[in-house]
Amino acid sequence: MKDKLKEAFDQVQAEQDLKDKTKTFLFRKTNGYTKRKTVNYRHFVPVAACFLFLLFIGHRLYFTPTVQISIDINPSIELGVNRFNRIVSIEGYNDDGQKLAESLNVKYKYYTEAVDQILNDATITTLLSNEEVMSIGVIGPEGTQSAEILSNIQSCTDGKENTHCYYEHPERMKDAHANGLSYGKYRAFLELQAVDPDITTEEIQNMTMREIRDLIQQLSADSEKEVPSDSENGRGHHGTGNRYGK
């Protein structure tokens, strides 16, 4: 009986020794479960770079104008329209234009909403009722967006007196801005310059579109009258007295 108890006790002790050894082994292998798993951040770098690149591209796509809408009556302003047909910029190109641009709340709106808001602005409606002339130009590359914008703006201006729309390729946009003019005002300047080569951009900066149009008609009529005849020995009379009759 004594031997059996001793044998049983030895077996329990052996099992406890085995447990202790196993525990010690596992502790050494796992470092007591205190060693943290190292995270390999190298895998996250390409993902983060790709995300930032897409964010940058998305920002550029949204905030880069693809078409400009030049609205000129005096004030003169330009609206930058992105590829999603939203207004992402608004710029005034004379004192009246800057005042109008500051008063408008059209940024990030659909371009038809912006044009409608401008057409219904108190200053603009007053000018049009006083026989002033408004031009609205769509300046952008040939394609679907430019064509659709022009068509929609023409629909917006239907019934508006003294208002006309046009399309132009943006090849002269830089020249217009370099001279401190909106595209529409610069376009009118080039027409005026054709009949008066001495005209300067500074002189028409704050002229209304009506004044520019009237001046073009006046100078064109005067030019026709001044064409020399054969009886005048090939010598024509040049000059109209005071500049622009003023």
C-alpha atoms as a printed R data frame, in Angstrom:
    type eleno elety resid chain resno       x       y        z
1   ATOM     1    CA   MET     A     1   0.000   0.000    0.000
2   ATOM     2    CA   LYS     A     2   2.798   2.353    0.880
3   ATOM     3    CA   ASP     A     3   4.538   1.587   -2.403
4   ATOM     4    CA   LYS     A     4   1.384   2.375   -4.380
5   ATOM     5    CA   LEU     A     5   1.011   5.776   -2.701
6   ATOM     6    CA   LYS     A     6   4.640   6.566   -3.378
7   ATOM     7    CA   GLU     A     7   4.222   5.532   -7.023
8   ATOM     8    CA   ALA     A     8   1.148   7.732   -7.412
9   ATOM     9    CA   PHE     A     9   2.863  10.719   -5.776
10  ATOM    10    CA   ASP     A    10   5.919  10.309   -8.026
11  ATOM    11    CA   GLN     A    11   3.616  10.280  -11.086
12  ATOM    12    CA   VAL     A    12   1.893  13.504  -10.015
13  ATOM    13    CA   GLN     A    13   5.231  15.139   -9.361
14  ATOM    14    CA   ALA     A    14   6.501  14.006  -12.774
15  ATOM    15    CA   GLU     A    15   3.443  15.488  -14.445
16  ATOM    16    CA   GLN     A    16   3.972  18.761  -12.584
17  ATOM    17    CA   ASP     A    17   7.633  18.822  -13.663
18  ATOM    18    CA   LEU     A    18   6.520  18.272  -17.249
19  ATOM    19    CA   LYS     A    19   4.048  21.143  -16.984
20  ATOM    20    CA   ASP     A    20   6.722  23.403  -15.513
21  ATOM    21    CA   LYS     A    21   9.199  22.519  -18.258
22  ATOM    22    CA   THR     A    22   6.570  23.062  -20.942
23  ATOM    23    CA   LYS     A    23   5.658  26.402  -19.452
24  ATOM    24    CA   THR     A    24   9.304  27.441  -19.326
25  ATOM    25    CA   PHE     A    25   9.797  26.355  -22.949
26  ATOM    26    CA   LEU     A    26   6.790  28.292  -24.186
27  ATOM    27    CA   PHE     A    27   7.803  31.351  -22.187
28  ATOM    28    CA   ARG     A    28  11.211  31.340  -23.836
29  ATOM    29    CA   LYS     A    29   9.758  30.869  -27.296
30  ATOM    30    CA   THR     A    30   7.120  33.570  -26.957
31  ATOM    31    CA   ASN     A    31   9.146  35.868  -24.734
32  ATOM    32    CA   GLY     A    32   6.349  35.804  -22.259
33  ATOM    33    CA   TYR     A    33   3.875  37.096  -24.911
34  ATOM    34    CA   THR     A    34   5.299  40.571  -24.334
35  ATOM    35    CA   LYS     A    35   7.037  40.937  -27.664
36  ATOM    36    CA   ARG     A    36   4.795  42.885  -30.024
37  ATOM    37    CA   LYS     A    37   4.348  41.865  -33.585
38  ATOM    38    CA   THR     A    38   6.282  44.180  -35.868
39  ATOM    39    CA   VAL     A    39   4.064  45.937  -38.429
40  ATOM    40    CA   ASN     A    40   5.598  46.194  -41.859
41  ATOM    41    CA   TYR     A    41   4.644  49.707  -42.949
42  ATOM    42    CA   ARG     A    42   6.362  49.259  -46.274
43  ATOM    43    CA   HIS     A    43   3.176  47.728  -47.631
44  ATOM    44    CA   PHE     A    44   1.201  50.855  -46.750
45  ATOM    45    CA   VAL     A    45   3.512  53.310  -48.541
46  ATOM    46    CA   PRO     A    46   2.364  52.469  -52.119
47  ATOM    47    CA   VAL     A    47  -1.283  52.526  -51.019
48  ATOM    48    CA   ALA     A    48  -0.873  55.930  -49.359
49  ATOM    49    CA   ALA     A    49   1.005  57.299  -52.372
50  ATOM    50    CA   CYS     A    50  -1.728  56.063  -54.719
51  ATOM    51    CA   PHE     A    51  -4.418  57.657  -52.543
52  ATOM    52    CA   LEU     A    52  -2.610  61.017  -52.485
53  ATOM    53    CA   PHE     A    53  -2.077  60.874  -56.237
54  ATOM    54    CA   LEU     A    54  -5.778  60.227  -56.865
55  ATOM    55    CA   LEU     A    55  -6.666  63.029  -54.456
56  ATOM    56    CA   PHE     A    56  -4.367  65.426  -56.316
57  ATOM    57    CA   ILE     A    57  -5.723  64.401  -59.722
58  ATOM    58    CA   GLY     A    58  -9.301  64.709  -58.497
59  ATOM    59    CA   HIS     A    59  -8.602  68.187  -57.132
60  ATOM    60    CA   ARG     A    60  -7.107  69.300  -60.437
61  ATOM    61    CA   LEU     A    61  -9.948  67.822  -62.454
62  ATOM    62    CA   TYR     A    62 -12.550  69.627  -60.396
63  ATOM    63    CA   PHE     A    63 -10.901  73.016  -59.982
64  ATOM    64    CA   THR     A    64  -9.433  73.418  -63.484
65  ATOM    65    CA   PRO     A    65 -11.724  75.398  -65.843
66  ATOM    66    CA   THR     A    66 -12.286  73.762  -69.217
67  ATOM    67    CA   VAL     A    67 -14.546  76.516  -70.605
68  ATOM    68    CA   GLN     A    68 -14.781  80.238  -69.859
69  ATOM    69    CA   ILE     A    69 -17.973  82.287  -70.065
70  ATOM    70    CA   SER     A    70 -17.222  85.944  -70.759
71  ATOM    71    CA   ILE     A    71 -20.090  88.287  -69.868
72  ATOM    72    CA   ASP     A    72 -19.608  91.880  -70.970
73  ATOM    73    CA   ILE     A    73 -21.796  94.923  -70.734
74  ATOM    74    CA   ASN     A    74 -19.699  96.945  -68.302
75  ATOM    75    CA   PRO     A    75 -19.261  95.281  -65.923
76  ATOM    76    CA   SER     A    76 -17.019  92.672  -67.556
77  ATOM    77    CA   ILE     A    77 -16.617  89.295  -65.831
78  ATOM    78    CA   GLU     A    78 -15.521  85.778  -66.685
79  ATOM    79    CA   LEU     A    79 -16.841  82.542  -65.213
80  ATOM    80    CA   GLY     A    80 -14.599  79.467  -65.200
81  ATOM    81    CA   VAL     A    81 -16.569  76.259  -65.816
82  ATOM    82    CA   ASN     A    82 -15.068  72.859  -64.974
83  ATOM    83    CA   ARG     A    83 -15.627  69.589  -66.822
84  ATOM    84    CA   PHE     A    84 -18.597  68.904  -64.542
85  ATOM    85    CA   ASN     A    85 -20.280  72.172  -65.642
86  ATOM    86    CA   ARG     A    86 -19.780  73.833  -62.272
87  ATOM    87    CA   ILE     A    87 -18.471  77.353  -61.720
88  ATOM    88    CA   VAL     A    88 -15.002  77.132  -60.151
89  ATOM    89    CA   SER     A    89 -13.807  80.715  -60.691
90  ATOM    90    CA   ILE     A    90 -15.229  84.189  -61.199
91  ATOM    91    CA   GLU     A    91 -13.096  87.179  -62.182
92  ATOM    92    CA   GLY     A    92 -13.938  90.839  -62.723
93  ATOM    93    CA   TYR     A    93 -11.932  92.676  -65.398
94  ATOM    94    CA   ASN     A    94 -12.771  96.263  -64.518
95  ATOM    95    CA   ASP     A    95 -13.998  98.127  -61.452
96  ATOM    96    CA   ASP     A    96 -17.656  97.387  -62.166
97  ATOM    97    CA   GLY     A    97 -16.801  93.787  -62.941
98  ATOM    98    CA   GLN     A    98 -14.987  93.299  -59.647
99  ATOM    99    CA   LYS     A    99 -17.938  94.751  -57.739
100 ATOM   100    CA   LEU     A   100 -20.347  92.445  -59.519
101 ATOM   101    CA   ALA     A   101 -18.108  89.398  -58.966
102 ATOM   102    CA   GLU     A   102 -17.942  90.122  -55.238
103 ATOM   103    CA   SER     A   103 -21.719  90.453  -54.991
104 ATOM   104    CA   LEU     A   104 -22.515  87.166  -56.721
105 ATOM   105    CA   ASN     A   105 -22.943  83.805  -55.026
106 ATOM   106    CA   VAL     A   106 -22.384  81.473  -57.959
107 ATOM   107    CA   LYS     A   107 -19.241  79.513  -57.149
108 ATOM   108    CA   TYR     A   108 -19.704  75.733  -57.430
109 ATOM   109    CA   LYS     A   109 -23.176  76.216  -58.899
110 ATOM   110    CA   TYR     A   110 -24.272  74.849  -62.249
111 ATOM   111    CA   TYR     A   111 -23.360  77.359  -64.957
112 ATOM   112    CA   THR     A   112 -26.965  77.928  -66.057
113 ATOM   113    CA   GLU     A   113 -27.850  78.952  -62.491
114 ATOM   114    CA   ALA     A   114 -24.915  81.368  -62.486
115 ATOM   115    CA   VAL     A   115 -25.842  82.953  -65.824
116 ATOM   116    CA   ASP     A   116 -29.478  83.230  -64.757
117 ATOM   117    CA   GLN     A   117 -28.458  84.942  -61.522
118 ATOM   118    CA   ILE     A   118 -26.344  87.455  -63.458
119 ATOM   119    CA   LEU     A   119 -29.084  88.156  -66.001
120 ATOM   120    CA   ASN     A   120 -31.481  88.893  -63.157
121 ATOM   121    CA   ASP     A   121 -29.037  91.030  -61.172
122 ATOM   122    CA   ALA     A   122 -30.479  94.498  -60.496
123 ATOM   123    CA   THR     A   123 -27.465  96.271  -62.007
124 ATOM   124    CA   ILE     A   124 -27.592  94.205  -65.200
125 ATOM   125    CA   THR     A   125 -31.358  94.534  -65.684
126 ATOM   126    CA   THR     A   126 -31.104  98.307  -65.210
127 ATOM   127    CA   LEU     A   127 -28.332  98.577  -67.791
128 ATOM   128    CA   LEU     A   128 -30.240  96.485  -70.323
129 ATOM   129    CA   SER     A   129 -33.375  98.555  -69.791
130 ATOM   130    CA   ASN     A   130 -31.271 101.622  -70.617
131 ATOM   131    CA   GLU     A   131 -30.398 100.173  -74.043
132 ATOM   132    CA   GLU     A   132 -26.947  98.926  -73.085
133 ATOM   133    CA   VAL     A   133 -25.598  95.923  -75.008
134 ATOM   134    CA   MET     A   134 -24.562  92.614  -73.419
135 ATOM   135    CA   SER     A   135 -22.418  89.945  -75.053
136 ATOM   136    CA   ILE     A   136 -22.022  86.460  -73.608
137 ATOM   137    CA   GLY     A   137 -19.194  84.413  -75.041
138 ATOM   138    CA   VAL     A   138 -18.421  80.721  -74.624
139 ATOM   139    CA   ILE     A   139 -14.674  80.325  -74.940
140 ATOM   140    CA   GLY     A   140 -13.336  76.798  -75.040
141 ATOM   141    CA   PRO     A   141 -12.056  73.986  -77.238
142 ATOM   142    CA   GLU     A   142 -14.335  72.648  -79.933
143 ATOM   143    CA   GLY     A   143 -16.374  69.796  -78.585
144 ATOM   144    CA   THR     A   144 -19.533  68.684  -76.851
145 ATOM   145    CA   GLN     A   145 -19.172  70.759  -73.698
146 ATOM   146    CA   SER     A   146 -18.658  74.094  -75.485
147 ATOM   147    CA   ALA     A   147 -21.524  73.378  -77.886
148 ATOM   148    CA   GLU     A   148 -23.919  72.417  -75.087
149 ATOM   149    CA   ILE     A   149 -23.020  75.442  -72.970
150 ATOM   150    CA   LEU     A   150 -23.539  77.799  -75.921
151 ATOM   151    CA   SER     A   151 -26.890  76.207  -76.729
152 ATOM   152    CA   ASN     A   152 -28.094  76.412  -73.123
153 ATOM   153    CA   ILE     A   153 -26.963  80.019  -72.707
154 ATOM   154    CA   GLN     A   154 -28.764  80.960  -75.905
155 ATOM   155    CA   SER     A   155 -31.889  79.445  -74.369
156 ATOM   156    CA   CYS     A   156 -31.300  81.441  -71.155
157 ATOM   157    CA   THR     A   157 -31.056  84.702  -73.113
158 ATOM   158    CA   ASP     A   158 -34.069  84.133  -75.365
159 ATOM   159    CA   GLY     A   159 -36.306  87.176  -75.096
160 ATOM   160    CA   LYS     A   160 -33.560  89.358  -73.615
161 ATOM   161    CA   GLU     A   161 -33.173  92.502  -75.697
162 ATOM   162    CA   ASN     A   162 -29.718  93.797  -76.650
163 ATOM   163    CA   THR     A   163 -28.121  90.468  -75.690
164 ATOM   164    CA   HIS     A   164 -26.218  88.181  -78.028
165 ATOM   165    CA   CYS     A   165 -24.157  85.009  -77.604
166 ATOM   166    CA   TYR     A   166 -21.147  83.710  -79.487
167 ATOM   167    CA   TYR     A   167 -18.507  80.977  -79.425
168 ATOM   168    CA   GLU     A   168 -14.746  81.478  -79.712
169 ATOM   169    CA   HIS     A   169 -11.709  79.208  -79.552
170 ATOM   170    CA   PRO     A   170  -9.473  80.163  -76.578
171 ATOM   171    CA   GLU     A   171  -6.390  80.907  -78.684
172 ATOM   172    CA   ARG     A   172  -6.498  84.643  -77.826
173 ATOM   173    CA   MET     A   173  -7.432  84.205  -74.163
174 ATOM   174    CA   LYS     A   174  -3.886  84.824  -72.925
175 ATOM   175    CA   ASP     A   175  -3.603  88.017  -74.977
176 ATOM   176    CA   ALA     A   176  -6.871  89.296  -73.531
177 ATOM   177    CA   HIS     A   177  -5.809  88.671  -69.946
178 ATOM   178    CA   ALA     A   178  -2.336  90.049  -70.564
179 ATOM   179    CA   ASN     A   179  -4.027  93.315  -71.558
180 ATOM   180    CA   GLY     A   180  -6.238  93.297  -68.484
181 ATOM   181    CA   LEU     A   181  -9.411  92.609  -70.475
182 ATOM   182    CA   SER     A   182 -12.043  89.919  -70.477
183 ATOM   183    CA   TYR     A   183 -12.229  87.910  -73.667
184 ATOM   184    CA   GLY     A   184 -15.432  89.620  -74.751
185 ATOM   185    CA   LYS     A   185 -14.047  93.110  -74.224
186 ATOM   186    CA   TYR     A   186 -10.794  92.149  -75.982
187 ATOM   187    CA   ARG     A   187 -12.785  90.779  -78.925
188 ATOM   188    CA   ALA     A   188 -14.591  94.111  -79.214
189 ATOM   189    CA   PHE     A   189 -11.262  95.928  -78.887
190 ATOM   190    CA   LEU     A   190  -9.854  94.048  -81.902
191 ATOM   191    CA   GLU     A   191 -12.893  95.040  -83.961
192 ATOM   192    CA   LEU     A   192 -12.452  98.664  -82.932
193 ATOM   193    CA   GLN     A   193  -8.722  98.517  -83.578
194 ATOM   194    CA   ALA     A   194  -9.454  97.451  -87.172
195 ATOM   195    CA   VAL     A   195 -11.041 100.868  -87.836
196 ATOM   196    CA   ASP     A   196  -8.831 102.834  -85.442
197 ATOM   197    CA   PRO     A   197  -5.296 101.410  -85.140
198 ATOM   198    CA   ASP     A   198  -4.425 104.011  -82.491
199 ATOM   199    CA   ILE     A   199  -7.000 102.801  -79.960
200 ATOM   200    CA   THR     A   200  -5.534 101.363  -76.737
201 ATOM   201    CA   THR     A   201  -6.845  98.798  -74.313
202 ATOM   202    CA   GLU     A   202  -6.667 101.385  -71.533
203 ATOM   203    CA   GLU     A   203  -9.095 103.604  -73.432
204 ATOM   204    CA   ILE     A   204 -11.785 100.937  -73.635
205 ATOM   205    CA   GLN     A   205 -11.177  99.357  -70.217
206 ATOM   206    CA   ASN     A   206 -14.224 101.033  -68.670
207 ATOM   207    CA   MET     A   207 -16.241 101.716  -71.807
208 ATOM   208    CA   THR     A   208 -19.573  99.947  -72.088
209 ATOM   209    CA   MET     A   209 -20.151  97.498  -74.897
210 ATOM   210    CA   ARG     A   210 -22.744  99.909  -76.290
211 ATOM   211    CA   GLU     A   211 -20.146 102.690  -76.447
212 ATOM   212    CA   ILE     A   212 -17.674 100.421  -78.199
213 ATOM   213    CA   ARG     A   213 -20.253  99.247  -80.741
214 ATOM   214    CA   ASP     A   214 -21.424 102.784  -81.451
215 ATOM   215    CA   LEU     A   215 -17.827 103.904  -81.895
216 ATOM   216    CA   ILE     A   216 -17.123 101.069  -84.345
217 ATOM   217    CA   GLN     A   217 -20.157 102.056  -86.400
218 ATOM   218    CA   GLN     A   218 -19.227 105.730  -86.300
219 ATOM   219    CA   LEU     A   219 -15.634 105.194  -87.381
220 ATOM   220    CA   SER     A   220 -16.626 102.676  -90.033
221 ATOM   221    CA   ALA     A   221 -19.089 105.199  -91.513
222 ATOM   222    CA   ASP     A   222 -16.491 107.974  -91.384
223 ATOM   223    CA   SER     A   223 -13.934 105.725  -93.047
224 ATOM   224    CA   GLU     A   224 -16.276 105.042  -95.946
225 ATOM   225    CA   LYS     A   225 -16.836 108.754  -96.430
226 ATOM   226    CA   GLU     A   226 -13.092 109.406  -96.464
227 ATOM   227    CA   VAL     A   227 -12.229 107.021  -99.308
228 ATOM   228    CA   PRO     A   228 -10.398 109.207 -101.914
229 ATOM   229    CA   SER     A   229 -11.875 109.562 -105.380
230 ATOM   230    CA   ASP     A   230  -9.957 109.723 -108.681
231 ATOM   231    CA   SER     A   231 -10.798 113.434 -108.978
232 ATOM   232    CA   GLU     A   232  -8.873 114.141 -105.780
233 ATOM   233    CA   ASN     A   233  -5.579 113.089 -107.426
234 ATOM   234    CA   GLY     A   234  -5.362 110.025 -105.192
235 ATOM   235    CA   ARG     A   235  -5.273 112.098 -102.032
236 ATOM   236    CA   GLY     A   236  -7.906 111.441  -99.435
237 ATOM   237    CA   HIS     A   237  -8.832 113.430  -96.394
238 ATOM   238    CA   HIS     A   238  -7.903 111.733  -93.114
239 ATOM   239    CA   GLY     A   239  -9.007 112.573  -89.617
240 ATOM   240    CA   THR     A   240 -12.324 113.376  -88.012
241 ATOM   241    CA   GLY     A   241 -11.416 116.384  -85.940
242 ATOM   242    CA   ASN     A   242 -11.366 115.706  -82.207
243 ATOM   243    CA   ARG     A   243 -10.833 112.066  -81.299
244 ATOM   244    CA   TYR     A   244 -14.171 110.170  -81.454
245 ATOM   245    CA   GLY     A   245 -15.989 113.483  -81.874
246 ATOM   246    CA   LYS     A   246 -15.359 114.426  -78.245
